[in-house]
Structure formats: C-alpha cells, structure tokens
Amino acid sequence: MVIGQLLDPKLLKHLNQPYYIYNFISVSLYPVLRILGYLDKPSNEKLTMMYTFFAIFVKVVKARRRLRFDQSMSTSLLIVKLSTLYLLYQIDAYYHIVVYIIINALIFTFYTDPIYKGPSSVEYLNPISLDDKLSTSRKKEVDDYWLIQLYALWSPPCTYLAPIFSQLSTDYTNIHFGKIDIGRWKPLVHQFRIDDSAQTKTIPTLILFKNGKEIMRLPHRDNEHRLAFDPTIENTALTNFKPNILEITSQVVKEYFQLEQLNYDVKKQLTKSNRDKKSNNKSQEDKKNK
C-alpha cells in the first residue's frame, strides 16, 4: 500500500516542491557528513536510529487511516530532525547544532507545508459575506445547506483538512461549502465559541447551516452529537470534544453530516421546484393566449 502511494504520479509531483526537497536535504546532512568523516560516531548511534525508525513506523501505522502519506511524511521528517540534534549533542558538536537549527529555521520560515491546489468549489468568506450568505439562505423556499469550515492558517490540522474539504465540495454540488479564517477575523472566535488557544480541540471546526441556522457541528461535545452547539454551556476550552481534530477524515465528515442524503434531498427539491416553476409559467402563457 505504501509503495503504491509512493509511485503515485500525483504524490511524486506533490513531493517535488521546495518544502519537501529542502527538508530531504536537511535530514540527509547528518548521514552524508558521517560517511565523509566530518562527524564522529556517537556511542549510541545505532540504538538512536532504531528508536527513530520505530517511532516513524508507529506514527505512520497509527495515522494511516486519517492522514495522507505526505502528511505522515512531514511528521517523520520532524522525528528525524530531532534525532539528528540528539546525535549531534552526544558528540558535543555544538557548532553543528546551531547551524542545523538555523538551516531548519530558514526552511520553516520560507517554505511552509504546501497547500492543496486541486479542484475546489469552496468559497472563502469574511464576516460580512458570511452573514450575507446565511441571510440569503434563510429566505430560500427549499432546503439550503452551507457547510462552513472555521480554520486558522497556523493550524496543521487545517492544512491536512484542506484537500478533504475541497474534494467534498466538488462531490456534493448541491451543498454550499465555505471557509473563513478565524485567525484573521477574531470576533468569530467569540461568536461561534471556538477555543483558539495552543491546546485547542476545536480548530478546525465544521458547522452545517440549514437555511441560515446552525444544526450541527464537528468536532462536537459529548451530548451534542448531530445537534446545534449550545452557547449557554460554559468552559468550552475544558470540554471534551469528539472526534479528535486529527481524526476528521473525508469518511467521518460524509457520515456525520450525512452529505449523501442531504445532497440527494436538495437535488430532489430543486428538481421539483424547477418543474413547478415551468408548469406555472406555462399556465400563465396559456391564460395570456386565451
């Protein structure tokens, strides 16, 4: 399965970007310098490498169902970098440690984890456009659904969710998909009761609106499965939310919000509404002709 993913042309093209290229160069610096004899061999190098590969193996296996291969790779690269720093510390290579940290700091600053650039029908909103969309939705005669993602640019789970959300937006064309950056629009943090601390369990949050009214959100609190968020309950930051934000996969979103059924229901209503309009227009034309 992993080999198949590695040979996927789309994945290979995705990995052929500066972020991954420079990170691969970074993690290869230690073994190259060791082979060339510029670094001494730490006494526990073999054991450290075994622990490193074991940690990567465990991480990949645990995350195989909820993260793409490239997302697991980002975590693996971080594990290798931390192991490299530990090995350099073991041989008192403090100069190399400083240089290695600077190199990776520059990579982190100038080359962030690549964002999704595939097909998407997601609308990027601000507080004004969000209110306008929901206000218009309230006036619709048929069911009108908006699935809104509250995200933050600094959040890795939001980066991981981006391709999933975009793909869903192209799969379910009778449902509107929107995203709004709560890191930029702070009032929304309080409006939707989102915890934006470093230990947040609610970024990203997906909220489903039906005709302008929230009917459910994900992740949800224990007693609010497929229910609207209750703003009267305090201590949101200390509440237990399900599922974990890293466990929000495409399948989880589909099943929780019942997107297949909603998409079918809306399509059916729109078809009936259009048919009724045509029938009414024809009746009016017949009356005029008489």
N, C-alpha and C positions, 0 to 999 in steps of 0.2 A: 504493500500500500504506500509506504513512504517513498520507495523507489519510483513508483508510478507518479507520485506527486512531483518528485524531483525532475522527472523527464517531461513534465507538462510544459509545453511551449509558453503558455501564458505565465506560468510561475517563473520560468527562466528569464522571460522578458522583464517581469516584475523585479527579479533579483539583480538584473543588470542596470542598477541605478546607483548613483554616488553613495547613498546611505549604506547600502549593503557592501559595495565594493571597498569603501574606506574602512568599514568595520571588519571585513575579512582580512584586509591588510593589517589592521591593528592587532587582531588576535593571532596573526601569523608571525608577528615580530619576535616574540619570545622563542618559539622553536627555531626560527631562522638564525637568531643570534646565538642560541645554544649550539646548533650544528656547526656554525662557523667558528665557535670557540671564543666568542666575545663575552660570554657569561659562564660563570662557574656552575657546576651541577649541585643543586640543593640536595641535602641528605635524604629528604623525604619527597623528592620529585615524583617518583613512581606512584607512591601512595596518594599524593595530592591529585595526580592525573586520574587515578582510578576513581577517587571520590568525585572529581569533576564530571567525568563521563557518566558515572552512576546518577549524579544529580540531574544531568541533562536528560538521561534516559527516563527517569521518574517523572520529570516535568513534562516531557513530550507525551508519555503514555497517559498521564493524568489529564492532559489538556487536549488529547487527540480528537475528542468529540465536540469540544466547544471552541477551539481555535484553529485557524488555518495553519498550514505548515510554516509559512513565512512569519506568522505571529509567534509561533513556538521558537522559531529561529532567533528572533530578537531577544527572547529571554535566555536562550542558550548562549548567545554572544555575550550577554552580561555576565553569566556564570563563569565563562572562560576568562573574561577580563578580571574578575575578582580573584580567580585562582592565580592568574599571572602576577597580580600585585602581591599576593601572598608569597609566591615563589621568589619574587624579587626581594621581598622583605627578608626571607630566610637566608639570602646570601649577602645581606647588607648593601644591596645595590640601590642606595637612596637616590642617587642622581638619576638612574634609570626610572625609578618610581615616579619622580617629579616629571620627567619628560613624558612618560607613558600617560600620566594623568592629564597633562597639558594637551597631548595629541587627542585623547578621547574627549576632552572638554571642547576642543575645537570642532571635532566631528559632530558632537551633540549639538553645538551651537549653530553650525552652518548646514548640517544635513540631518533633518528630522526624519522620523519614520515616514516613508512615502504614503500619501493619502490615496484613496480609491479614485480612479479616473474612468471608470466604466460607465455603461448606460445608467441613466437615472431620471426619475420623474419627480424628484424631491424638490420642493420649493423652500428656499431659505427665507426666513421671516424675521421681522423685528416686532417689538411690542405693538406698534400701530397696525402693521399689516396682519398680525395675528388676530387682533381684535376685529379688524375688518373682515377677515375670512370667517371667523366664528359668528359674527353678526349676520353676515350674508347667509351662512349655513342655517341659522335659526329661522330664516324666512322661507326656506325650501319646503315645498309641499310633499316631497318624497324624502326618505331617509338619506341623510348626507353625513358621511363619516370623514373625520380628519384624524389621522394618526400622527401626533406631534412628538418629535424627539427633542428633549431638553438636553443639550450637550455642552461640553467645555473643551476648548482646544488643548488644554493641558492634561486632559484625562486619557490615558492609554485605552481603557475600555471603550471610550467613544470612538477612538481610531479603529479599534477592532470591529465595532458595530457598523461603521460607515458602509462597507461594501454589502453587508447583510441588508441594511435598511434600503439602500439604493436598489438592490436586486428585487426586494419585495415591492418597491414602488412601481417597477416595470411589470411585475407578475400580476398585481391586483390593481388594474387601471380604473376600477370603479370606486376606489377609495383614494382620498387625497392624502398625500404624505408631505409633512413639513418638518423643518429643523429650525431651531432657534438657539443661539449661543447665549447661555445664561451667565457665562463668564464676562461677556460684554454688556449684557442687559441685566444688571444686578437686581432691579426691582422684581423681576420674575422669580428670583430665588425665594423671596418672601411671599409673592402672590401664589406660587404653587407649593410652598412649604418644602423646598428642596434643601438638603444639607450640603453645603459646598465646602466643607472642611476637608483637610487632607485625608481623614479617615472616612470619607463619605461612602454610604452604601446606596446612594440614590442618583449618582451621575454615571451613566446616562439614565434618564427616566423617559419612558414612552407613555403617553397619555392618549387614550382614544376618546374623541368627542363625537357625540351624535347630535346633529342639529344644534351645534354650539354648546352643548352641555357635556361635561366630563362624565363618562360612565364607568371607566376603569383605567388603571394604570399598572405599569410594570417597571421596576420591582414593586411589590405590594406588601402591606403589613399583614401579619398573621390572620387577622379577622376580616380582611378586605379582599379576598380572592374574587376577582371579577366584579368588584364593587368600586364605586367612586371613592376617592380619598376623603376622609372626614377631617376637616380643618380644626375641629374642636378638640381633638386629641393632642395633648402637649408632648414635649420631649421627643420630637421627631428624630433627632440625631441619635437617640439612645434606643430607638425602636428596632425590633428585629424585622428586616425586610427579606422577602423571598422573590425570586431566586437571587443568588449572588450575582452581582453585575457582570462578572466574567463568564457566567453560565447562560447569558442571554444569547441563544443561538437562533438561527432562522426558524428552526422547527419549534422552538419554545414560543417565539413571537406568533407564528402561524396558529399554533394550538391555543395559546392563551387568549388571543383576541378573536379567534375563530374567523380568520380572514377569508378562508374559502367560502364559508357560509355568507358572510357579510357581502363579499364581492358578488356572489350569485344573487342574493336578495336585492341589492341595489340595481343590478343589471335587469332583473325581472321587473322591478318597479319603473325603471326608466323606459323600458320597452313598452310597458302598459301605458305610461304617461304619454309617450310619443304617439302611440296608437290612438289614444283618446283625443289628443290634440288634432291629429289628422282627420279623425271622424267628425269632430266639432267643426273644423274648417270646411270640410266637405258639405256638412249640413247647412252651414251659413251660405256657402256658394249656391247650393240648391235653392235655398229660400230667395236669394237675390235673382236667380234665373227665372223663378216663377213670377 
